[in-house]
Amino acid sequence: MLEEKKPSAFKNAITIFISVAIAAVFLWVALRGLDFDKIKNSLQKANYLWVVFAAVFGVSAYIFRAVRWNLLLEPMGYKISNSNSLWSLSFGYLMNLTIPRSGELARSTALYGVEKVPVDKSFGTIILERVVDLVCMMIFLGLTLIFKFEAIKSFYENSGFQPNPVFIVTVIAAGIIGIFLFFKFKERFRRFHIISKIIDFIDGIFEGLKSILKLKQKGKFILLTAGIWICYFFASYLVCFALPETSGFSPADGCFILVIGTLGMIIPASGGIGAFNLAMKFGFAALFISMGKDATEGGELGLAYSFITLPLQISIMLVMGLISIPMLAKERKI
């Protein structure tokens, strides 16, 4: 048994090391060449009552997401408690702090332990959530392009984040071809036991993805989705009021910050550390350029903002995640 666990433990250790290394590199790039005294002064002058208000919206997003997850599972015949949904989700976010992108599978596994929902099916609904989140993200990006085009343009030009269109089209085409081949030839490979298990798992994922077509409460789903992203907006925007230098930021500036921050969190660094800080440095610098202000000052304020917002996000993940462990253990079904 011990010998079987070693490769998995070694793989996890390597994954954690790589994610920490990525975080360290991004953090070093974010911090180099800046005036730390100015950042320190901004943090000392901050009104942290606004951070408490932001935390309320951050936790509310968890609750809305947990209730919405219930709606996606319902068409497949699973009616779970909102509390088990919330604690499974919280446990998944906690796991993301250790091994990036491990939270989705951990969340499905935790839900199976308390509600016996098959992992493949719940995992499919989580993938569906990510698709819906991408659509919401694009809506916020569209609003930002309308109201903060110069800031977006400046961020694009100065951050080095310039994706290759050919690469993106190639990846999308390969994905479409892969899905087509899977459905066309999957039955031929079912005679192989291991491959059959893999096919069953993928089928379960697609069943989860199709659950949105069978939703009984589509209006409620849309309202909850809107609620989640409104909470995300206020959780990021309200922190601006904590810093005197950014307290005059408009809601359009808040949309821009949410979009840039989301891009920063996509990078597989531990807890978003480093990547989020760098995104905020570039994002605030771009905002200041669009306002006719000094980019360096904007970068320093962006880092000050990130040193408030990121610990807030991580604290919520830790608190909710640590509470979820005994709550899930109490409800676990053998």
Secondary structure, DSSP 4 states (H G I P E B T S, - for coil): -HHHHHHHHHHHHHHHHHHHHHHHHHHHHHHTT--HHHHHHHHHH--THHHHHHHHHHHHHHHHHHHHHHHHHGGGT----HHHHHHHHHHHHHHHHHSTT-HHHHHHHHHHHHH---HHHHHHHHHHHHHHHHHHHHHHHHHHHHH-HHHHHHHHHHH-----HHHHHHHHHHHHHHHHHHHHHGGGGTTSHHHHHHHHHHHHHHHHHGGGGG-S-HHHHHHHHHHHHHHHHHHHHGGGGGSGGGTT--HHHHHHHHHHHHHHHHS-SGGGTTHHHHHHHHHHHHHHHHTTS-HHHHHHHHHHHHHHHHHHHHHHHHHHHHHHHHHHHHH---
